[in-house]
Amino acid sequence: MKEDYSRNDANDEMPEITDFSDAIYYRDFKEAKKQTTIRLKPSTIYYFQQMASKTGISYQTLINMYLDDCAKKKRTINITWMAESDESPDG
């Protein structure tokens, strides 16, 4: 027989919380991640997968950590566009 959890007895109400001394403030939480899709060369993925097998950290996390580090340090990229006869930047 299935339990009926839809009823709301007065005795089952949540107690009112008045002591917030142990509360964790919002700023103490990590920044939420947003799912996205990017296209990476297989060699780039392979590089991070090899690092992942050595460190025990997933390759997606390693990529995120690297990009976070770049953003925090405000690194700039020196992009020199290649001539049309050269290899394209996408590999």
C-alpha positions in Angstrom: 0.0 0.0 0.0 1.3 3.4 -1.0 1.8 6.1 1.7 -0.2 9.3 1.3 2.2 12.2 1.9 -0.1 14.8 0.5 -1.9 15.5 3.8 -0.7 18.4 5.9 -1.4 17.8 9.6 -0.9 20.8 11.9 1.5 18.8 14.0 3.7 18.1 11.0 4.6 21.7 10.2 8.2 22.8 10.1 9.2 24.6 13.3 10.0 28.3 12.9 13.7 29.0 12.8 14.8 32.0 14.8 18.5 31.3 15.4 20.6 32.0 12.3 24.0 32.1 14.1 25.2 29.0 12.2 23.9 30.2 8.9 26.2 30.1 5.9 26.2 33.4 4.0 25.7 33.4 0.2 29.2 34.8 -0.4 30.6 31.6 1.2 29.1 29.4 -1.6 31.1 28.7 -4.7 30.0 30.5 -7.9 27.5 28.4 -9.8 28.6 27.0 -13.1 26.8 27.4 -16.3 26.7 24.6 -18.8 28.0 25.5 -22.3 29.4 23.8 -25.4 32.7 24.6 -26.9 34.6 23.0 -29.8 38.1 21.8 -28.9 40.7 20.1 -31.0 41.1 16.4 -30.2 44.7 17.0 -29.3 43.6 19.6 -26.7 41.1 17.2 -25.2 43.7 14.5 -25.2 46.2 16.8 -23.4 43.8 17.5 -20.6 42.7 13.9 -20.4 46.3 12.9 -19.9 46.6 15.5 -17.1 43.4 14.1 -15.6 44.8 10.6 -15.4 47.9 11.8 -13.6 46.1 14.1 -11.2 42.8 12.2 -10.6 40.9 15.4 -11.5 38.4 15.2 -14.4 39.6 16.8 -17.6 36.6 19.1 -17.7 37.5 20.4 -14.2 41.1 20.9 -15.3 40.0 22.9 -18.3 37.7 25.0 -16.1 40.5 25.6 -13.6 42.9 26.7 -16.3 40.3 29.1 -17.8 39.5 30.4 -14.4 43.2 31.1 -13.7 43.4 33.0 -17.0 40.4 35.1 -16.2 41.6 35.9 -12.6 45.0 36.9 -13.9 43.5 38.8 -16.8 45.7 37.1 -19.2 45.6 38.4 -22.8 46.0 36.3 -25.9 48.4 37.4 -28.6 46.5 36.4 -31.7 48.2 36.7 -35.1 45.9 35.8 -37.9 47.6 33.5 -40.4 47.7 34.1 -44.1 44.9 32.1 -45.9 47.5 29.6 -47.2 48.6 28.7 -43.7 46.8 26.4 -41.3 43.5 27.8 -40.0 43.4 28.8 -36.3 40.9 26.0 -35.7 43.4 23.4 -36.6 
